[in-house]
Amino acid sequence: MMKALASPVRLAIVDILTAGERCLCELQPRFRMNKSTLSRHVAALRNAGLVVERAVGTRRMLSLRGPIAARVLKCLERAANGRRPAPRTEKRRHER
């Protein structure tokens, strides 16, 4: 998963998707690359289990797989800003 997030483009894609589902065609104008290059970045995120894709007619809709992707992004942002992650308050499944 971390290897997939090593690219600034992929981090930006995940950041955009935290706001909700987007079509690949909506992402393309935000990046200076052709559609096939952007599709390869999306494929890397999909293969890492961070992004899911569904077809709606000829459009490819993208969304985050679940809250884990958003939490990973927030953790990376805190680390980049020199802040420590907040302590976990919930018990893990195996501790219950």
HELIX and SHEET records of a PDB file:
HELIX    1   1 ALA A    4  ALA A    6  5                                   3    
HELIX    2   2 PRO A    8  LEU A   17  1                                  10    
HELIX    3   3 LEU A   24  LEU A   27  1                                   4    
HELIX    4   4 GLN A   28  ARG A   30  5                                   3    
HELIX    5   5 LYS A   35  ASN A   47  1                                  13    
HELIX    6   6 PRO A   67  ALA A   80  1                                  14    
HELIX    7   7 ARG A   93  GLU A   95  5                                   3    
SHEET    1   A 3 ARG A  22  CYS A  23  0                                        
SHEET    2   A 3 ARG A  59  LEU A  64 -1                                        
SHEET    3   A 3 VAL A  51  VAL A  56 -1                                        
END                                                                             
